[in-house]
Amino acid sequence: MSDWEVHAVRYADRPGRTRRDSFIFDDNHDAPHPMDYFMWLLRRGAETILVDTGYDGVEASHRQRPIRLDPGAALQPFGLRPEDIRQIIVTHLHYDHAGGLHLFPNATLHLQAAEMAYATGPCMCHDSLRMPFTAGHVCEAVRRLYAGQVIFHQGEAEVSEGVTVHCIGGHSRGLQAVRVRTRAGWLVLASDAAHYYENLWSRKPFPIVVDLQDMLDGFDRLQRLASAPGLIVPGHDPLVRDYFPKGLADHITRLDPGPQREIAR
């Protein structure tokens, strides 16, 4: 079978963050540290898989975190409408990764069983663990379940030939990374198993964490899954747009050719 195209689709950013928002152990907490928000689109011939959905304008207003593009509109350069999407890998159910599920009504969701149990279980009694979730997004995943539109995975699984998911945990109990076979080798969409390159290479944990050991062990696991260190793509790092070539539009970055220059470690 042929290799997959992989596109990072940027729909929002937060330029006003500081390093205290990104790292538990850091000596310069007040320094600026912006964040990008991505979805990812996998394509091979007529086959399309969306990885995560972003969040919409309603959620943006609720959290006072504006978006640049509606997630459905962000896919227009590919000639895709939201209703065209039939498969979505949900890396986890935090608002910025599952906040647009309702925009893609025909999609079947690929989700770790551990993530659904976490997002609907006793851990949500704690404000600090519940904060990254929005009840409506979790309820949408439950509605899909009762409509027969959820496929649960436990640990590692193949979604399609050349696309596998791997439960990492740490940041969220059922967080999964996505491994994709590309012309550059096995590329790993870390999602929030590594928000930034610095989380990964400097072993600095992200502050939103349910299991610190799983997060730290996950950094090593990402390296084992990828064909080369440069093929690990963090979930929120603006540097991704510098290392990889521009795609079909200004908000799209093409990942499957691999990085165009050496990634600092």
Secondary structure, DSSP 8 states (H G I E B T S, - for coil): ----EEEEEEEEEETT-BGGGT-SS-S-TTSB--EEEEEEEEEETTEEEEE-----HHHHHHHT--BSS-TTGGGGGGT--GGG--EEE-S--SHHHHTTGGG-TT-EEEEEHHHHHHHTSGGGGSHHHHTT--HHHHHHHHHHHHTT-EEEE-SEEEEETTEEEEE--SSSTT-EEEEEEETTEEEEEEETT-SSHHHHHTT---SS-S-HHHHHHHHHHHHHHSSSGGGEEESS-TTHHHHS-B-SSTTEEE-TT--SS----
